[in-house]
Amino acid sequence: MVKHLHIIGICGTAMAGIAALAQESGWRVSGSDAGVYPPMSDFLAERAIPVAEGFRPENLHPVPDLVVVGNAISRGNPELEALMDSDIPFVSGPEWLFQQVLQGRHPVVVTGTHGKTTTTSLMARVWEEAGWGAGFLIGGIPLDFGFGARAPQGPWMVIEGDEYDTAFFDKRPKFLHYRPRTLILHNLEYDHADIYPDLESIRVQFRLLLRTVPSSGLILANGDDPEIEALLSHAHSRVIRYGLEAPHPFSAHLDQEDGRVWTLLREGRPLFTVTWNATGRHNVMNGLAVAAAALCHGMDPLRVRDGLAAFRGVARRLQLRFEIRSVAVYDDFAHHPTAIDTTLRGLRASVGEARIWVILEPRSNTMRRRIHQERLAPALAAADRVVLARPAARGLAADDLLDVEAVVETINRDRPVSGHEPRALVVDGAAETVAYLQERLRPGDRVVVMSNGGFDGIHERLRVMLSQGG
């Protein structure tokens, strides 16, 4: 008899991925969410997974065999309250994933503050090139596949290891459920200010993660990151380092400054050269982590090289959305000053002297706060012009909210431009942004929209404006 799985909060990236995995594993899947919208609504519709709009008790009829509760669902949600008053069993998404998919397999888990989605997507592509039949669960859409989840065809399962909490009833990080046999420790900084009070509280969770790796397992560690290096004394399994700043077992030489051509070195000896479309030192680090994992598990080096070279990228990671009248418009899922800095440096190395505009919407729970107030202006140094949106308070006190005027003042003071117009300014929304750009964009400009949301459809607004001739 086919079992029925219902997912409350199904349109989150991870929950939609779990829905697809469950369906591929033989479950009948349904779900509910509020504000159902693309791309996840399209992803689920393509798989004929029914999604109820809104959270209501009647969504639990007919009665499912099991309910997965998404981590965005809180007490007071009417569907959750009806579930808890019933006898229907429920679990978190990570718990379901371990019980139904990971147990008895080889989970390869990618962790870190930055680069998880790209590195996991890249790993899925390399494993695909080698014919190793890996399943994957990724918090984004890898362009090589067009979807972020697939059931494994063998022992391998590649997972993005998120340190965010699991569910309303389980405040542990998601990655503590995955029990990796291979773990990538990519980098570690302070993030997720809505659930972690300080960096030390995040370090504690990573130390616990290291305890879940068996002694026969493998840890691939970024040897250039002091925070990662400090964690390694807590490891109980083999550790192999990779990086660009020292002669680690796996390192790389950048044959082009923009990172489009680089040579992988194993124990200091050239193994192969990668030519790909990715840019920036941060993406070379992503490639190094994946190559180290693949080679340590015996993958043919030429398969590794070809998989890296074939990688098409990830949606919303400096993704070129369109080019009209020689103005290129990109979409980037910016959420942290370090990510902003490395992304813009990579683009600058690629486009040379072309003028780079950054449209930044501080939207995440961390970016809206003043935690990174002093770091934001330096992170934008590679941009020629900056348009900074005023963040929504959403419950934050004025003293806690990012002071965008101060950021703009710092940019304009430290890096003034000739003429009467400022290098940076504050706007109240997408409409004001497009109106400002209308008379100022010129052929050859690169416009990077940085937001973890849609910023009120700004890409389409820019497309229309440029198509109409500015």
C-alpha positions as CSV (number, residue, x, y, z in Angstrom):
1,M,0.0,0.0,0.0
2,V,1.3,3.4,-1.0
3,K,2.0,5.6,2.1
4,H,0.8,9.3,2.1
5,L,3.3,12.0,3.3
6,H,1.9,15.5,3.9
7,I,4.3,18.5,4.2
8,I,3.3,21.7,6.0
9,G,5.4,24.5,4.5
10,I,6.1,22.6,1.3
11,C,7.3,25.5,-0.8
12,G,10.5,26.1,1.0
13,T,13.5,25.0,-1.0
14,A,14.5,22.2,1.3
15,M,10.9,21.0,1.9
16,A,10.1,21.0,-1.8
17,G,13.3,18.9,-2.3
18,I,12.1,16.4,0.4
19,A,8.7,16.2,-1.4
20,A,10.5,15.2,-4.6
21,L,12.7,12.7,-2.8
22,A,9.7,11.2,-1.1
23,Q,7.8,10.9,-4.4
24,E,10.8,9.2,-6.1
25,S,10.9,6.8,-3.1
26,G,7.3,5.7,-3.7
27,W,5.3,8.0,-1.3
28,R,2.1,9.8,-2.3
29,V,2.9,13.4,-1.4
30,S,0.8,16.5,-0.7
31,G,1.5,19.7,1.0
32,S,0.4,23.2,2.0
33,D,1.9,26.6,2.2
34,A,0.9,30.3,2.2
35,G,1.8,32.6,-0.7
36,V,2.7,29.7,-3.1
37,Y,4.9,31.2,-5.8
38,P,7.6,30.2,-8.3
39,P,10.1,28.6,-8.6
40,M,9.0,26.0,-6.1
41,S,5.4,26.1,-7.1
42,D,6.4,25.2,-10.6
43,F,8.8,22.6,-9.4
44,L,6.0,20.9,-7.4
45,A,3.4,21.3,-10.2
46,E,5.8,19.6,-12.7
47,R,5.7,16.6,-10.4
48,A,1.9,16.7,-9.9
49,I,2.4,17.2,-6.2
50,P,-0.8,18.9,-5.0
51,V,-0.3,22.0,-2.8
52,A,-3.1,23.6,-0.8
53,E,-2.9,27.4,-0.6
54,G,-3.0,28.4,3.1
55,F,-2.8,26.5,6.4
56,R,-6.1,24.9,7.4
57,P,-7.0,21.8,9.5
58,E,-8.9,20.3,6.5
59,N,-5.6,20.0,4.7
60,L,-5.0,16.9,6.9
61,H,-7.9,15.1,5.3
62,P,-7.7,12.4,4.0
63,V,-5.5,11.6,7.0
64,P,-1.8,11.1,5.9
65,D,0.4,8.4,7.3
66,L,3.1,10.9,8.3
67,V,3.5,14.7,8.3
68,V,6.7,16.6,7.8
69,V,6.7,20.0,9.5
70,G,8.8,22.6,7.8
71,N,11.2,24.7,9.9
72,A,9.3,27.9,9.0
73,I,6.2,26.6,10.7
74,S,5.5,27.9,14.3
75,R,3.0,27.3,17.0
76,G,-0.3,29.0,16.4
77,N,-0.4,27.8,12.8
78,P,-3.9,26.4,12.5
79,E,-2.9,23.4,10.5
80,L,-0.1,22.6,12.9
81,E,-2.4,23.0,15.9
82,A,-4.9,20.6,14.3
83,L,-2.0,18.1,13.7
84,M,-0.9,18.3,17.3
85,D,-4.4,17.7,18.5
86,S,-4.6,14.5,16.4
87,D,-2.8,11.2,16.6
88,I,-1.0,11.7,13.2
89,P,2.7,11.2,13.6
90,F,5.0,14.1,12.6
91,V,8.7,14.6,12.1
92,S,11.0,17.4,10.9
93,G,12.4,17.4,7.3
94,P,16.0,16.5,8.4
95,E,14.7,13.6,10.5
96,W,12.7,12.2,7.6
97,L,15.7,12.6,5.3
98,F,17.9,10.6,7.6
99,Q,15.4,7.8,8.3
100,Q,14.2,7.4,4.7
101,V,17.2,8.3,2.6
102,L,20.5,8.7,4.4
103,Q,20.5,5.7,6.7
104,G,22.7,2.9,5.2
105,R,24.2,5.3,2.6
106,H,27.3,7.5,2.3
107,P,26.2,11.1,3.0
108,V,28.6,13.7,1.8
109,V,27.7,16.9,3.6
110,V,28.9,20.4,2.7
111,T,28.9,22.9,5.5
112,G,30.1,26.5,6.0
113,T,28.8,30.1,6.1
114,H,29.5,30.7,2.4
115,G,29.5,28.6,-0.7
116,K,27.4,25.6,0.5
117,T,24.9,25.7,-2.4
118,T,27.5,26.2,-5.1
119,T,29.8,23.6,-3.7
120,T,27.1,21.0,-3.3
121,S,25.8,21.7,-6.8
122,L,29.3,21.4,-8.2
123,M,29.7,18.1,-6.3
124,A,26.5,16.7,-7.8
125,R,27.7,17.6,-11.3
126,V,31.1,16.0,-10.7
127,W,29.6,12.8,-9.3
128,E,27.2,12.8,-12.3
129,E,30.2,13.1,-14.7
130,A,31.8,10.1,-13.1
131,G,28.6,8.0,-13.3
132,W,28.4,7.5,-9.6
133,G,24.7,8.0,-9.4
134,A,24.6,10.4,-6.4
135,G,21.4,11.7,-5.0
136,F,21.4,15.2,-3.8
137,L,19.5,17.8,-1.7
138,I,20.6,21.4,-2.4
139,G,19.2,24.7,-1.1
140,G,19.1,26.2,-4.6
141,I,18.6,25.2,-8.2
142,P,21.8,23.9,-9.9
143,L,21.5,24.9,-13.6
144,D,23.0,21.5,-14.6
145,F,19.9,19.8,-13.4
146,G,17.1,22.4,-13.1
147,F,16.0,21.1,-9.7
148,G,17.6,20.8,-6.3
149,A,16.8,17.2,-5.2
150,R,17.1,13.7,-6.6
151,A,17.0,10.3,-5.0
152,P,20.3,8.3,-5.0
153,Q,20.8,5.5,-7.4
154,G,23.5,3.9,-5.2
155,P,25.3,4.7,-1.9
156,W,26.1,8.4,-2.5
157,M,24.0,11.2,-1.2
158,V,25.3,14.8,-1.5
159,I,23.7,17.3,0.9
160,E,23.9,21.0,1.7
161,G,24.6,21.0,5.4
162,D,22.6,24.0,6.8
163,E,23.4,25.2,10.3
164,Y,19.9,26.8,10.6
165,D,17.5,25.2,13.1
166,T,15.5,22.1,12.3
167,A,11.8,22.7,13.4
168,F,9.7,24.4,16.1
169,F,10.2,21.4,18.3
170,D,13.9,20.8,17.4
171,K,16.3,23.8,17.6
172,R,19.4,21.8,16.7
173,P,21.0,22.6,13.3
174,K,19.7,20.6,10.4
175,F,23.2,19.2,9.8
176,L,23.3,17.3,13.1
177,H,20.7,14.9,11.7
178,Y,22.7,13.9,8.6
179,R,25.6,11.9,10.2
180,P,28.1,12.5,7.3
181,R,30.6,9.9,6.3
182,T,32.4,12.6,4.4
183,L,32.2,16.2,5.7
184,I,33.4,19.4,4.0
185,L,34.2,22.2,6.4
186,H,34.3,25.2,4.0
187,N,34.4,28.3,6.2
188,L,32.9,29.7,9.4
189,E,31.8,33.2,10.2
190,Y,29.0,34.8,12.3
191,D,25.6,34.5,10.6
192,H,21.9,33.8,11.4
193,A,21.6,36.5,14.0
194,D,18.0,35.6,14.6
195,I,18.9,32.3,16.2
196,Y,22.6,32.5,17.2
197,P,23.6,35.2,19.7
198,D,27.3,35.1,18.8
199,L,30.0,33.2,16.9
200,E,30.8,30.9,19.8
201,S,27.3,29.5,19.8
202,I,27.8,28.5,16.1
203,R,31.2,27.0,16.9
204,V,29.5,24.8,19.5
205,Q,27.2,23.3,16.8
206,F,30.1,22.6,14.5
207,R,32.0,20.9,17.3
208,L,28.9,18.7,17.8
209,L,28.8,18.0,14.1
210,L,32.4,16.7,14.2
211,R,31.3,14.2,16.8
212,T,28.8,12.7,14.4
213,V,31.5,11.7,11.8
214,P,32.6,8.1,12.3
215,S,36.3,7.4,12.9
216,S,36.4,5.7,9.5
217,G,35.0,8.9,7.9
218,L,36.7,11.7,6.2
219,I,36.8,15.5,6.9
220,L,37.9,17.9,4.1
221,A,38.9,21.1,5.8
222,N,39.6,24.6,4.5
223,G,43.2,25.0,5.8
224,D,43.1,28.7,5.0
225,D,40.3,29.5,7.5
226,P,41.5,30.0,11.1
227,E,38.0,29.2,12.5
228,I,38.0,25.9,10.6
229,E,41.5,25.1,11.8
230,A,40.5,25.7,15.4
231,L,37.7,23.2,15.0
232,L,39.9,20.3,13.9
233,S,41.1,19.5,17.4
234,H,37.6,18.1,18.0
235,A,37.7,15.7,15.0
236,H,37.8,12.0,15.6
237,S,38.3,11.0,11.9
238,R,40.9,11.6,9.2
239,V,41.3,15.2,8.2
240,I,42.7,16.4,4.8
241,R,43.2,20.1,4.1
242,Y,42.7,22.2,1.0
243,G,43.3,25.8,0.3
244,L,45.1,28.5,-1.7
245,E,47.3,30.1,0.9
246,A,49.7,27.3,1.9
247,P,51.0,24.0,0.5
248,H,48.1,21.9,1.6
249,P,47.5,18.4,0.3
250,F,45.1,19.9,-2.2
251,S,45.8,23.4,-3.5
252,A,45.6,25.4,-6.7
253,H,47.4,27.8,-8.9
254,L,45.3,30.5,-10.6
255,D,46.5,30.5,-14.3
256,Q,44.1,33.4,-14.8
257,E,43.5,36.1,-12.2
258,D,39.8,35.9,-12.6
259,G,39.8,32.1,-11.7
260,R,38.5,30.9,-15.0
261,V,41.6,28.8,-15.5
262,W,43.4,27.1,-12.6
263,T,45.6,24.1,-12.0
264,L,44.9,21.6,-9.2
265,L,47.9,20.6,-7.2
266,R,48.0,17.4,-5.2
267,E,50.8,17.3,-2.7
268,G,52.4,20.2,-4.6
269,R,52.3,18.4,-8.0
270,P,50.1,19.5,-10.9
271,L,47.3,17.0,-11.5
272,F,45.1,18.7,-14.1
273,T,44.0,22.2,-15.3
274,V,40.4,23.4,-15.2
275,T,38.9,25.8,-17.6
276,W,35.4,26.8,-16.7
277,N,32.9,29.6,-16.6
278,A,33.0,30.3,-12.9
279,T,34.9,33.4,-11.7
280,G,36.7,34.4,-8.5
281,R,39.0,32.8,-5.9
282,H,36.0,31.7,-3.9
283,N,34.8,29.5,-6.7
284,V,38.2,28.0,-7.1
285,M,38.0,27.1,-3.4
286,N,34.6,25.5,-4.1
287,G,36.2,23.5,-6.9
288,L,39.1,22.5,-4.7
289,A,36.8,21.2,-2.0
290,V,34.9,19.1,-4.5
291,A,38.0,17.8,-6.2
292,A,39.6,16.8,-2.9
293,A,36.5,14.9,-1.9
294,A,36.2,13.1,-5.3
295,L,39.9,12.2,-5.5
296,C,40.1,11.0,-1.9
297,H,37.3,8.6,-2.8
298,G,39.1,7.3,-5.9
299,M,37.4,9.1,-8.7
300,D,39.3,9.3,-12.0
301,P,41.1,12.7,-12.1
302,L,40.0,13.2,-15.7
303,R,36.4,12.7,-14.7
304,V,36.9,15.2,-11.9
305,R,38.3,17.7,-14.3
306,D,35.6,17.2,-16.9
307,G,32.9,17.5,-14.2
308,L,34.3,20.8,-12.9
309,A,34.7,22.2,-16.5
310,A,31.1,21.3,-17.3
311,F,29.6,23.0,-14.3
312,R,27.0,25.6,-15.4
313,G,26.5,27.3,-12.0
314,V,23.5,27.9,-9.7
315,A,20.5,30.0,-10.1
316,R,20.8,33.3,-8.2
317,R,24.6,33.0,-7.7
318,L,25.8,35.8,-9.9
319,Q,23.4,34.4,-12.6
320,L,23.2,36.5,-15.8
321,R,19.5,37.1,-16.2
322,F,19.7,39.0,-19.4
323,E,21.7,41.5,-21.5
324,I,19.8,44.3,-23.3
325,R,21.5,47.2,-25.1
326,S,24.8,45.9,-23.9
327,V,23.8,46.3,-20.3
328,A,24.1,43.0,-18.4
329,V,21.9,42.3,-15.4
330,Y,22.8,39.7,-12.8
331,D,20.9,38.1,-9.9
332,D,22.8,37.2,-6.7
333,F,21.6,35.7,-3.5
334,A,23.6,38.0,-1.3
335,H,23.3,37.5,2.5
336,H,26.6,38.4,4.1
337,P,29.4,41.0,3.6
338,T,31.9,38.3,2.9
339,A,29.8,36.8,0.1
340,I,29.2,40.3,-1.3
341,D,32.9,41.1,-1.3
342,T,34.0,37.8,-2.9
343,T,31.3,37.9,-5.5
344,L,32.1,41.4,-6.6
345,R,35.9,40.8,-6.6
346,G,35.3,37.8,-8.9
347,L,33.1,39.9,-11.2
348,R,35.6,42.7,-11.3
349,A,38.4,40.3,-12.2
350,S,36.3,39.1,-15.0
351,V,34.9,42.3,-16.5
352,G,38.0,44.5,-16.1
353,E,37.2,48.3,-16.2
354,A,33.5,47.9,-17.0
355,R,31.3,49.9,-14.7
356,I,29.6,47.7,-12.0
357,W,26.4,48.8,-10.4
358,V,25.2,47.0,-7.2
359,I,21.6,47.1,-6.2
360,L,21.5,45.7,-2.6
361,E,18.4,44.9,-0.7
362,P,19.3,43.9,2.9
363,R,16.6,41.4,3.5
364,S,17.8,38.5,5.5
365,N,17.4,38.4,9.3
366,T,21.1,39.0,9.6
367,M,21.6,41.7,6.9
368,R,18.7,43.8,8.2
369,R,20.5,44.2,11.6
370,R,23.5,46.3,12.5
371,I,25.7,43.3,13.2
372,H,27.8,43.9,10.0
373,Q,27.3,47.6,9.9
374,E,31.0,48.4,9.7
375,R,31.8,45.7,7.2
376,L,29.2,46.5,4.5
377,A,30.8,49.6,2.9
378,P,34.2,47.8,2.5
379,A,32.4,44.7,1.1
380,L,31.1,46.9,-1.7
381,A,34.5,48.4,-2.6
382,A,34.6,46.7,-6.0
383,A,31.4,48.4,-7.2
384,D,31.5,51.7,-9.1
385,R,28.0,52.6,-8.0
386,V,25.8,51.3,-5.1
387,V,22.0,51.6,-4.7
388,L,21.1,50.5,-1.2
389,A,17.5,49.8,-0.3
390,R,16.1,50.7,3.1
391,P,15.5,47.5,5.0
392,A,12.1,46.5,6.3
393,A,11.9,46.6,10.2
394,R,9.7,43.5,10.5
395,G,9.8,43.8,14.3
396,L,13.3,45.2,14.7
397,A,13.8,48.3,16.9
398,A,15.2,51.3,15.1
399,D,18.5,51.0,17.0
400,D,18.9,47.4,15.8
401,L,18.1,48.1,12.2
402,L,21.0,48.5,9.7
403,D,21.8,52.2,9.3
404,V,21.9,52.4,5.5
405,E,22.4,56.2,5.5
406,A,25.7,55.7,7.5
407,V,26.8,53.0,5.0
408,V,26.2,55.2,2.1
409,E,27.9,58.1,3.8
410,T,31.0,56.0,4.4
411,I,31.1,54.9,0.8
412,N,30.7,58.4,-0.5
413,R,33.3,59.8,1.9
414,D,35.9,57.2,1.4
415,R,35.5,56.7,-2.4
416,P,34.1,59.9,-3.9
417,V,33.5,60.2,-7.6
418,S,34.0,63.2,-9.9
419,G,30.9,65.1,-10.8
420,H,27.7,66.0,-8.9
421,E,26.3,62.5,-8.4
422,P,27.2,60.3,-5.4
423,R,28.8,56.9,-5.7
424,A,26.1,55.5,-3.4
425,L,22.6,56.4,-2.4
426,V,19.6,55.0,-0.4
427,V,16.3,54.2,-2.0
428,D,12.9,53.1,-0.7
429,G,12.1,50.4,-3.2
430,A,12.4,48.8,-6.6
431,A,10.4,51.5,-8.4
432,E,12.6,54.3,-7.1
433,T,15.7,52.2,-8.1
434,V,14.6,51.7,-11.7
435,A,13.6,55.4,-12.0
436,Y,17.1,56.4,-10.8
437,L,18.9,54.0,-13.2
438,Q,16.8,54.9,-16.2
439,E,18.9,57.9,-17.3
440,R,22.2,56.6,-15.9
441,L,22.8,53.1,-17.3
442,R,25.1,53.0,-20.4
443,P,26.3,50.3,-22.7
444,G,28.9,48.0,-21.1
445,D,27.5,48.5,-17.5
446,R,27.1,45.4,-15.3
447,V,24.1,45.6,-12.9
448,V,24.2,43.1,-10.0
449,V,21.0,42.8,-8.0
450,M,21.8,41.4,-4.5
451,S,18.9,40.1,-2.4
452,N,17.8,36.8,-1.0
453,G,14.3,37.7,-2.2
454,G,12.8,39.1,-5.4
455,F,13.0,42.8,-4.4
456,D,9.5,43.5,-5.8
457,G,10.2,42.1,-9.3
458,I,13.1,44.4,-10.0
459,H,14.6,42.2,-12.7
460,E,11.5,42.4,-14.8
461,R,11.2,46.1,-14.1
462,L,14.8,46.5,-15.4
463,R,14.1,44.3,-18.4
464,V,11.1,46.5,-19.4
465,M,12.9,49.7,-18.8
466,L,15.9,48.6,-20.9
467,S,13.7,47.1,-23.6
468,Q,11.9,50.5,-24.0
469,G,15.1,52.3,-24.6
470,G,16.0,53.5,-21.1
